[in-house]
Amino acid sequence: MATLNTTLSINSTTVSSNALSLSISDVLNVGNPVTGLSRESVATGADTTIVAASVSSSVYVYIKNVDSTNLIYLKTDAQGDTPFARLHAQEALLFCVAPSTGLHVKADTGACIVEFATFTKS
C-alpha cells in the first residue's frame, strides 16, 4: 500500500473583516491502478474521459486546467450534460470520485490542456 500526503491551506486578510487561516492535512491510502501525472487535450465538442464509469473502486483525482484563458467543465456519467464543477484557467482540484460514477471533462469555448493523475483508494 502507498500513501499520498495532502495539505490544503486557505489564507486571506482581505476576504472579510476577520483574517482567514485554514490548514488541513491528511494521509490517503492508495493502491494500483495509478495514472501518473499526464496531460490531455480537451475539446469543446466531446467529453474526455478521466475515470471510466466501469471502475469499481473510489478514485482520488488531481486535475488542473493548464490553459491561460479557457475553462473546463467536470461531470459524471449520471449527470448527463450537467456539470458539477468548472475549473477556470490555472485552477486545480483534488477530490474523490465514487465507484462506477466516471469522470469526464469538456472545454468551454476553446480547446484546453488538462493535467491530471488518478490514484485508486485502498
DOLOVO-150630 format. One record per residue: residue number from 1; residue in three letters; x, y, z of N, C-alpha, C, CB in turn. Coordinates in nm, 3 decimals, padded with zeros to 5 digits. Atoms other than C-alpha are relative to their C-alpha. Glycine has a CB too. Layout:
BEGIN
+------+------+---------+---------+---------+---------+---------+---------+---------+---------+---------+---------+---------+---------+
: figu : loro :     n_u :     n_v :     n_w :    ca_u :    ca_v :    ca_w :     c_u :     c_v :     c_w :    cb_u :    cb_v :    cb_w :
+------+------+---------+---------+---------+---------+---------+---------+---------+---------+---------+---------+---------+---------+
:  NUM :  Ala :       X :       Y :       Z :       X :       Y :       Z :       X :       Y :       Z :       X :       Y :       Z :
...
+------+------+---------+---------+---------+---------+---------+---------+---------+---------+---------+---------+---------+---------+
This chain:
BEGIN
+------+------+---------+---------+---------+---------+---------+---------+---------+---------+---------+---------+---------+---------+
: figu : loro :     n_u :     n_v :     n_w :    ca_u :    ca_v :    ca_w :     c_u :     c_v :     c_w :    cb_u :    cb_v :    cb_w :
+------+------+---------+---------+---------+---------+---------+---------+---------+---------+---------+---------+---------+---------+
:    1 :  Met :  00.084 : -00.117 :  00.000 :  00.000 :  00.000 :  00.000 :  00.089 :  00.124 :  00.000 : -00.096 : -00.001 :  00.121 :
:    2 :  Ala : -00.071 : -00.127 :  00.008 :  00.119 :  00.351 : -00.082 : -00.084 :  00.108 :  00.067 :  00.031 :  00.038 : -00.149 :
:    3 :  Thr :  00.072 : -00.111 : -00.061 :  00.024 :  00.684 :  00.072 :  00.025 :  00.128 : -00.078 :  00.041 :  00.017 :  00.147 :
:    4 :  Leu : -00.012 : -00.136 :  00.052 : -00.040 :  01.035 : -00.056 : -00.016 :  00.095 :  00.118 : -00.106 :  00.030 : -00.112 :
:    5 :  Asn :  00.009 : -00.102 : -00.104 :  00.030 :  01.321 :  00.183 : -00.059 :  00.125 : -00.063 :  00.139 :  00.028 :  00.065 :
:    6 :  Thr :  00.068 : -00.116 :  00.056 : -00.210 :  01.609 :  00.116 : -00.010 :  00.112 :  00.102 : -00.139 : -00.038 : -00.050 :
:    7 :  Thr :  00.017 : -00.118 : -00.084 : -00.232 :  01.962 :  00.253 : -00.078 :  00.104 : -00.077 :  00.138 :  00.057 :  00.047 :
:    8 :  Leu :  00.076 : -00.111 :  00.056 : -00.485 :  02.235 :  00.185 :  00.014 :  00.117 :  00.095 : -00.150 : -00.038 : -00.022 :
:    9 :  Ser : -00.012 : -00.123 : -00.080 : -00.414 :  02.588 :  00.306 : -00.079 :  00.111 : -00.067 :  00.149 :  00.042 :  00.018 :
:   10 :  Ile :  00.078 : -00.114 :  00.049 : -00.653 :  02.882 :  00.269 :  00.027 :  00.115 :  00.096 : -00.155 : -00.033 : -00.010 :
:   11 :  Asn : -00.035 : -00.116 : -00.083 : -00.535 :  03.221 :  00.395 : -00.041 :  00.128 : -00.070 :  00.150 :  00.002 :  00.031 :
:   12 :  Ser :  00.031 : -00.132 :  00.054 : -00.658 :  03.578 :  00.347 : -00.016 :  00.100 :  00.114 : -00.129 : -00.006 : -00.087 :
:   13 :  Thr :  00.026 : -00.110 : -00.094 : -00.660 :  03.908 :  00.529 : -00.095 :  00.102 : -00.062 :  00.131 :  00.069 :  00.043 :
:   14 :  Thr :  00.083 : -00.098 :  00.070 : -00.882 :  04.083 :  00.274 : -00.138 : -00.051 : -00.039 :  00.071 :  00.046 : -00.123 :
:   15 :  Val :  00.127 :  00.055 :  00.044 : -01.179 :  03.850 :  00.212 : -00.115 :  00.037 :  00.094 :  00.011 : -00.151 : -00.011 :
:   16 :  Ser :  00.101 : -00.042 : -00.096 : -01.367 :  03.960 :  00.525 :  00.065 :  00.088 :  00.106 : -00.071 : -00.123 :  00.065 :
:   17 :  Ser : -00.056 : -00.085 : -00.105 : -01.326 :  04.175 :  00.835 :  00.089 : -00.079 :  00.096 : -00.113 :  00.066 :  00.079 :
:   18 :  Asn : -00.085 :  00.086 : -00.080 : -01.162 :  03.877 :  01.010 :  00.101 : -00.072 : -00.089 : -00.084 : -00.102 :  00.079 :
:   19 :  Ala : -00.101 :  00.075 :  00.075 : -00.841 :  03.710 :  00.899 : -00.045 : -00.145 : -00.015 :  00.137 :  00.008 :  00.070 :
:   20 :  Leu :  00.034 :  00.139 :  00.028 : -00.893 :  03.369 :  00.741 :  00.127 : -00.082 : -00.006 : -00.081 : -00.013 : -00.132 :
:   21 :  Ser : -00.117 :  00.087 :  00.002 : -00.645 :  03.091 :  00.807 : -00.045 : -00.143 :  00.029 :  00.106 :  00.047 :  00.103 :
:   22 :  Leu :  00.038 :  00.141 : -00.013 : -00.735 :  02.726 :  00.744 :  00.112 : -00.086 : -00.056 : -00.134 : -00.028 : -00.075 :
:   23 :  Ser : -00.099 :  00.095 :  00.050 : -00.496 :  02.436 :  00.706 : -00.044 : -00.140 :  00.040 :  00.142 :  00.032 :  00.056 :
:   24 :  Ile :  00.044 :  00.137 : -00.022 : -00.595 :  02.071 :  00.667 :  00.102 : -00.093 : -00.065 : -00.144 : -00.024 : -00.057 :
:   25 :  Ser : -00.092 :  00.099 :  00.054 : -00.358 :  01.778 :  00.621 : -00.062 : -00.138 :  00.017 :  00.138 :  00.007 :  00.070 :
:   26 :  Asp :  00.052 :  00.136 : -00.009 : -00.441 :  01.415 :  00.554 :  00.097 : -00.094 : -00.071 : -00.143 : -00.009 : -00.062 :
:   27 :  Val : -00.077 :  00.104 :  00.067 : -00.271 :  01.092 :  00.453 : -00.101 : -00.095 : -00.063 :  00.097 : -00.077 :  00.100 :
:   28 :  Leu :  00.094 :  00.084 :  00.074 : -00.461 :  00.899 :  00.184 :  00.068 : -00.131 : -00.036 : -00.051 :  00.072 : -00.128 :
:   29 :  Asn : -00.053 :  00.132 :  00.037 : -00.405 :  00.524 :  00.141 : -00.046 : -00.034 : -00.141 : -00.047 : -00.109 :  00.102 :
:   30 :  Val :  00.031 :  00.030 :  00.139 : -00.387 :  00.430 : -00.226 :  00.071 : -00.127 : -00.045 :  00.040 :  00.119 : -00.090 :
:   31 :  Gly : -00.060 :  00.118 :  00.060 : -00.307 :  00.128 : -00.440 : -00.014 :  00.006 : -00.151 : -00.066 : -00.127 :  00.054 :
:   32 :  Asn :  00.009 :  00.006 :  00.145 : -00.297 :  00.020 : -00.803 : -00.145 : -00.024 : -00.042 :  00.092 : -00.109 : -00.058 :
:   33 :  Pro : -00.082 : -00.071 :  00.098 : -00.401 :  00.115 : -01.059 :  00.013 :  00.149 :  00.032 : -00.059 : -00.018 : -00.139 :
:   34 :  Val : -00.031 : -00.142 : -00.013 : -00.246 :  00.461 : -01.060 :  00.028 :  00.053 : -00.140 :  00.122 :  00.025 :  00.097 :
:   35 :  Thr : -00.037 : -00.069 :  00.123 : -00.233 :  00.701 : -01.354 :  00.093 :  00.113 :  00.041 : -00.126 :  00.054 : -00.080 :
:   36 :  Gly : -00.096 : -00.104 : -00.035 :  00.081 :  00.909 : -01.317 : -00.039 :  00.132 : -00.064 :  00.139 : -00.040 : -00.043 :
:   37 :  Leu :  00.029 : -00.134 :  00.051 :  00.083 :  01.279 : -01.395 :  00.001 : -00.001 : -00.152 :  00.101 :  00.102 :  00.054 :
:   38 :  Ser :  00.018 :  00.003 :  00.144 : -00.046 :  01.315 : -01.750 : -00.060 :  00.132 : -00.047 : -00.091 : -00.117 : -00.042 :
:   39 :  Arg :  00.066 : -00.116 :  00.062 : -00.159 :  01.589 : -01.988 : -00.083 : -00.048 : -00.117 :  00.104 :  00.107 : -00.046 :
:   40 :  Glu :  00.094 :  00.041 :  00.105 : -00.453 :  01.561 : -02.225 : -00.063 :  00.126 : -00.059 : -00.109 : -00.097 :  00.056 :
:   41 :  Ser :  00.072 : -00.108 :  00.066 : -00.605 :  01.796 : -02.481 : -00.149 : -00.026 :  00.013 :  00.041 :  00.012 : -00.150 :
:   42 :  Val :  00.144 :  00.010 : -00.022 : -00.972 :  01.863 : -02.406 : -00.069 :  00.091 : -00.100 : -00.040 :  00.037 :  00.147 :
:   43 :  Ala :  00.070 : -00.076 :  00.104 : -01.205 :  01.974 : -02.687 : -00.132 :  00.055 :  00.052 : -00.025 : -00.087 : -00.123 :
:   44 :  Thr :  00.129 : -00.057 : -00.037 : -01.530 :  02.171 : -02.678 : -00.117 : -00.089 : -00.041 : -00.016 :  00.137 : -00.064 :
:   45 :  Gly :  00.112 :  00.074 :  00.054 : -01.744 :  01.926 : -02.875 : -00.024 : -00.137 :  00.059 :  00.017 : -00.014 : -00.142 :
:   46 :  Ala :  00.015 :  00.136 : -00.050 : -01.686 :  01.597 : -02.694 :  00.064 : -00.013 :  00.138 :  00.062 : -00.101 : -00.097 :
:   47 :  Asp : -00.056 :  00.026 : -00.132 : -01.619 :  01.466 : -02.345 :  00.132 : -00.075 : -00.011 : -00.099 : -00.080 :  00.087 :
:   48 :  Thr : -00.123 :  00.077 : -00.017 : -01.273 :  01.344 : -02.248 : -00.013 : -00.075 :  00.131 :  00.128 :  00.093 : -00.002 :
:   49 :  Thr :  00.016 :  00.083 : -00.120 : -01.285 :  01.055 : -02.001 :  00.129 :  00.000 :  00.081 : -00.039 : -00.144 : -00.039 :
:   50 :  Ile : -00.112 :  00.005 : -00.094 : -01.055 :  01.083 : -01.698 : -00.009 : -00.128 :  00.083 :  00.002 :  00.125 :  00.091 :
:   51 :  Val :  00.025 :  00.125 : -00.073 : -01.211 :  00.796 : -01.496 : -00.120 : -00.067 : -00.066 : -00.026 :  00.026 :  00.154 :
:   52 :  Ala :  00.109 :  00.073 :  00.065 : -01.423 :  00.533 : -01.671 : -00.107 : -00.039 :  00.100 :  00.053 : -00.126 : -00.071 :
:   53 :  Ala :  00.112 :  00.039 : -00.086 : -01.767 :  00.452 : -01.529 :  00.010 : -00.146 :  00.043 : -00.133 :  00.024 : -00.071 :
:   54 :  Ser : -00.014 :  00.142 : -00.033 : -01.666 :  00.085 : -01.524 :  00.095 : -00.024 :  00.117 :  00.050 : -00.075 : -00.121 :
:   55 :  Val : -00.092 :  00.015 : -00.113 : -01.412 :  00.150 : -01.245 : -00.082 : -00.026 :  00.127 :  00.092 :  00.127 :  00.017 :
:   56 :  Ser :  00.082 :  00.042 : -00.113 : -01.547 : -00.028 : -00.936 :  00.054 :  00.042 :  00.136 : -00.015 : -00.149 : -00.003 :
:   57 :  Ser : -00.058 : -00.051 : -00.126 : -01.332 :  00.148 : -00.672 : -00.007 :  00.152 :  00.002 :  00.148 : -00.048 :  00.016 :
:   58 :  Ser : -00.013 : -00.145 : -00.011 : -01.319 :  00.502 : -00.540 :  00.136 :  00.041 : -00.053 : -00.019 :  00.048 :  00.147 :
:   59 :  Val : -00.123 : -00.047 :  00.062 : -01.055 :  00.706 : -00.721 :  00.025 :  00.146 :  00.039 : -00.005 : -00.015 : -00.154 :
:   60 :  Tyr : -00.040 : -00.138 : -00.025 : -00.873 :  01.017 : -00.599 :  00.050 :  00.058 : -00.132 :  00.112 :  00.009 :  00.112 :
:   61 :  Val : -00.038 : -00.065 :  00.125 : -00.830 :  01.261 : -00.887 :  00.059 :  00.136 :  00.030 : -00.122 :  00.013 : -00.096 :
:   62 :  Tyr : -00.058 : -00.135 :  00.004 : -00.592 :  01.554 : -00.913 : -00.020 :  00.047 : -00.143 :  00.156 :  00.003 :  00.043 :
:   63 :  Ile :  00.018 : -00.053 :  00.134 : -00.685 :  01.775 : -01.209 :  00.024 :  00.151 :  00.001 : -00.141 : -00.032 : -00.053 :
:   64 :  Lys : -00.030 : -00.143 :  00.014 : -00.559 :  02.116 : -01.323 : -00.027 :  00.042 : -00.143 :  00.147 :  00.031 :  00.041 :
:   65 :  Asn :  00.019 : -00.062 :  00.131 : -00.672 :  02.334 : -01.612 :  00.125 :  00.084 : -00.027 : -00.132 :  00.088 : -00.005 :
:   66 :  Val : -00.128 : -00.066 :  00.028 : -00.336 :  02.439 : -01.758 : -00.018 :  00.122 : -00.091 :  00.098 : -00.099 : -00.065 :
:   67 :  Asp :  00.024 : -00.109 :  00.094 : -00.493 :  02.681 : -02.009 :  00.006 :  00.135 :  00.070 : -00.136 : -00.018 : -00.069 :
:   68 :  Ser : -00.013 : -00.134 : -00.059 : -00.437 :  03.053 : -01.955 : -00.126 :  00.084 : -00.013 :  00.114 :  00.073 : -00.064 :
:   69 :  Thr :  00.121 : -00.080 :  00.016 : -00.785 :  03.173 : -02.062 : -00.131 : -00.078 :  00.006 :  00.006 :  00.071 : -00.131 :
:   70 :  Asn :  00.126 :  00.075 :  00.011 : -01.046 :  02.898 : -02.117 : -00.028 : -00.083 :  00.124 :  00.004 : -00.091 : -00.123 :
:   71 :  Leu :  00.037 :  00.084 : -00.113 : -01.241 :  02.698 : -01.860 : -00.044 : -00.137 : -00.049 : -00.111 :  00.065 :  00.083 :
:   72 :  Ile :  00.048 :  00.135 :  00.030 : -01.335 :  02.330 : -01.846 : -00.112 : -00.037 :  00.097 :  00.116 : -00.103 :  00.009 :
:   73 :  Tyr :  00.110 :  00.051 : -00.080 : -01.645 :  02.154 : -01.715 :  00.030 : -00.143 :  00.043 : -00.133 :  00.007 : -00.079 :
:   74 :  Leu : -00.015 :  00.135 : -00.052 : -01.637 :  01.839 : -01.497 : -00.138 : -00.058 :  00.023 :  00.084 : -00.001 :  00.130 :
:   75 :  Lys :  00.129 :  00.065 : -00.021 : -01.924 :  01.589 : -01.494 :  00.018 : -00.150 :  00.014 : -00.096 :  00.032 : -00.115 :
:   76 :  Thr :  00.001 :  00.145 : -00.014 : -02.010 :  01.229 : -01.409 : -00.097 : -00.058 : -00.103 : -00.040 : -00.042 :  00.144 :
:   77 :  Asp :  00.093 :  00.065 :  00.093 : -02.199 :  00.974 : -01.620 : -00.144 :  00.024 :  00.040 :  00.029 : -00.151 : -00.006 :
:   78 :  Ala :  00.137 : -00.013 : -00.049 : -02.508 :  01.011 : -01.401 : -00.059 :  00.138 : -00.027 : -00.004 : -00.029 :  00.148 :
:   79 :  Gln :  00.049 : -00.137 :  00.015 : -02.532 :  01.385 : -01.467 : -00.037 :  00.038 : -00.143 :  00.104 :  00.095 :  00.048 :
:   80 :  Gly :  00.027 : -00.036 :  00.139 : -02.576 :  01.372 : -01.844 :  00.089 :  00.115 : -00.042 : -00.149 :  00.037 : -00.018 :
:   81 :  Asp : -00.078 : -00.115 :  00.045 : -02.469 :  01.709 : -01.981 :  00.012 :  00.109 :  00.106 : -00.061 :  00.058 : -00.125 :
:   82 :  Thr : -00.006 : -00.101 : -00.106 : -02.498 :  01.894 : -01.648 :  00.128 : -00.015 :  00.080 : -00.123 : -00.010 :  00.093 :
:   83 :  Pro : -00.126 :  00.011 : -00.076 : -02.153 :  01.966 : -01.499 : -00.024 :  00.023 :  00.149 :  00.103 :  00.101 : -00.052 :
:   84 :  Phe :  00.006 : -00.025 : -00.144 : -02.098 :  01.951 : -01.123 :  00.103 :  00.106 :  00.041 :  00.024 : -00.129 :  00.078 :
:   85 :  Ala : -00.103 : -00.100 : -00.032 : -01.798 :  02.187 : -01.138 :  00.062 :  00.052 : -00.128 :  00.109 : -00.061 :  00.093 :
:   86 :  Arg : -00.080 : -00.050 :  00.110 : -01.587 :  02.401 : -01.362 :  00.130 :  00.051 :  00.055 : -00.074 :  00.111 : -00.079 :
:   87 :  Leu : -00.133 : -00.048 : -00.037 : -01.220 :  02.483 : -01.349 :  00.037 :  00.113 : -00.095 :  00.106 : -00.115 : -00.004 :
:   88 :  His : -00.044 : -00.113 :  00.080 : -01.120 :  02.826 : -01.468 :  00.150 : -00.016 : -00.029 : -00.028 :  00.134 :  00.073 :
:   89 :  Ala : -00.141 :  00.005 :  00.038 : -00.776 :  02.891 : -01.618 :  00.090 : -00.009 :  00.122 :  00.038 :  00.122 : -00.085 :
:   90 :  Gln : -00.102 :  00.022 : -00.102 : -00.493 :  02.766 : -01.395 : -00.053 : -00.050 :  00.134 :  00.074 :  00.127 :  00.023 :
:   91 :  Glu :  00.054 :  00.054 : -00.124 : -00.728 :  02.626 : -01.126 :  00.021 : -00.152 :  00.006 : -00.150 :  00.033 :  00.012 :
:   92 :  Ala : -00.022 :  00.142 : -00.021 : -00.683 :  02.279 : -00.975 : -00.090 : -00.053 :  00.112 :  00.148 : -00.028 :  00.034 :
:   93 :  Leu :  00.081 :  00.068 : -00.102 : -00.879 :  02.027 : -00.764 :  00.063 : -00.134 :  00.036 : -00.144 : -00.019 : -00.050 :
:   94 :  Leu : -00.027 :  00.137 : -00.043 : -00.814 :  01.712 : -00.564 : -00.127 : -00.047 :  00.067 :  00.127 : -00.011 :  00.097 :
:   95 :  Phe :  00.125 :  00.051 : -00.056 : -01.127 :  01.507 : -00.492 : -00.012 : -00.148 : -00.029 : -00.120 :  00.077 : -00.058 :
:   96 :  Cys :  00.021 :  00.144 :  00.015 : -01.261 :  01.152 : -00.476 : -00.124 : -00.026 : -00.086 : -00.014 : -00.068 :  00.139 :
:   97 :  Val :  00.111 :  00.041 :  00.086 : -01.480 :  01.000 : -00.749 : -00.053 : -00.134 :  00.052 :  00.046 : -00.011 : -00.150 :
:   98 :  Ala :  00.062 :  00.122 : -00.051 : -01.725 :  00.736 : -00.625 :  00.008 : -00.114 : -00.101 : -00.146 :  00.027 :  00.036 :
:   99 :  Pro : -00.004 :  00.115 :  00.091 : -01.717 :  00.383 : -00.770 : -00.113 :  00.007 : -00.104 : -00.010 : -00.130 :  00.078 :
:  100 :  Ser :  00.098 :  00.012 :  00.110 : -01.899 :  00.331 : -01.103 : -00.064 :  00.133 : -00.038 : -00.107 : -00.097 :  00.039 :
:  101 :  Thr :  00.055 : -00.132 :  00.029 : -01.951 :  00.708 : -01.143 :  00.057 :  00.059 : -00.127 :  00.027 :  00.094 :  00.116 :
:  102 :  Gly : -00.066 : -00.058 :  00.116 : -01.700 :  00.807 : -01.409 :  00.028 :  00.148 :  00.021 : -00.084 : -00.020 : -00.124 :
:  103 :  Leu : -00.032 : -00.141 :  00.000 : -01.542 :  01.149 : -01.460 :  00.039 :  00.040 : -00.141 :  00.114 :  00.034 :  00.102 :
:  104 :  His : -00.024 : -00.050 :  00.134 : -01.545 :  01.344 : -01.785 :  00.022 :  00.150 :  00.005 : -00.117 : -00.036 : -00.095 :
:  105 :  Val : -00.023 : -00.144 :  00.009 : -01.421 :  01.689 : -01.881 : -00.027 :  00.045 : -00.143 :  00.144 :  00.037 :  00.043 :
:  106 :  Lys :  00.023 : -00.060 :  00.130 : -01.512 :  01.921 : -02.167 :  00.040 :  00.146 :  00.007 : -00.149 : -00.016 : -00.045 :
:  107 :  Ala : -00.038 : -00.141 :  00.006 : -01.369 :  02.259 : -02.268 : -00.122 :  00.086 : -00.030 :  00.110 :  00.023 : -00.106 :
:  108 :  Asp :  00.112 : -00.091 :  00.020 : -01.600 :  02.562 : -02.275 :  00.006 :  00.065 : -00.139 :  00.000 :  00.109 :  00.108 :
:  109 :  Thr : -00.001 : -00.077 :  00.125 : -01.503 :  02.797 : -02.560 :  00.117 : -00.030 : -00.092 : -00.001 :  00.144 :  00.031 :
:  110 :  Gly : -00.116 :  00.035 :  00.081 : -01.171 :  02.663 : -02.685 :  00.072 : -00.117 :  00.060 :  00.095 :  00.119 : -00.014 :
:  111 :  Ala : -00.073 :  00.117 : -00.048 : -00.956 :  02.354 : -02.659 :  00.095 :  00.038 :  00.113 :  00.078 : -00.067 : -00.114 :
:  112 :  Cys : -00.085 : -00.023 : -00.116 : -00.762 :  02.328 : -02.332 :  00.090 : -00.122 :  00.023 : -00.085 :  00.029 :  00.127 :
:  113 :  Ile : -00.083 :  00.110 : -00.048 : -00.485 :  02.118 : -02.185 : -00.031 : -00.017 :  00.149 :  00.153 :  00.028 : -00.024 :
:  114 :  Val :  00.017 :  00.030 : -00.142 : -00.563 :  01.947 : -01.854 :  00.114 : -00.091 :  00.044 : -00.138 : -00.067 :  00.027 :
:  115 :  Glu : -00.100 :  00.085 : -00.065 : -00.307 :  01.793 : -01.623 : -00.075 : -00.080 :  00.105 :  00.120 :  00.086 :  00.064 :
:  116 :  Phe :  00.073 :  00.080 : -00.097 : -00.429 :  01.502 : -01.413 :  00.081 : -00.121 :  00.043 : -00.134 : -00.045 : -00.057 :
:  117 :  Ala : -00.052 :  00.126 : -00.051 : -00.336 :  01.200 : -01.204 : -00.115 : -00.067 :  00.075 :  00.126 :  00.020 :  00.093 :
:  118 :  Thr :  00.104 :  00.074 : -00.074 : -00.558 :  00.926 : -01.058 :  00.066 : -00.104 :  00.089 : -00.100 : -00.067 : -00.098 :
:  119 :  Phe : -00.054 :  00.092 : -00.100 : -00.499 :  00.710 : -00.751 : -00.118 : -00.079 :  00.058 :  00.079 :  00.078 :  00.113 :
:  120 :  Thr :  00.107 :  00.084 : -00.050 : -00.719 :  00.417 : -00.650 :  00.005 : -00.005 :  00.152 :  00.009 : -00.141 : -00.060 :
:  121 :  Lys :  00.008 :  00.004 : -00.146 : -00.836 :  00.438 : -00.288 :  00.009 : -00.145 :  00.047 : -00.132 :  00.066 :  00.050 :
:  122 :  Ser : -00.009 :  00.137 : -00.053 : -00.736 :  00.135 : -00.085 : -00.048 : -00.006 :  00.144 :  00.144 : -00.052 : -00.008 :
+------+------+---------+---------+---------+---------+---------+---------+---------+---------+---------+---------+---------+---------+
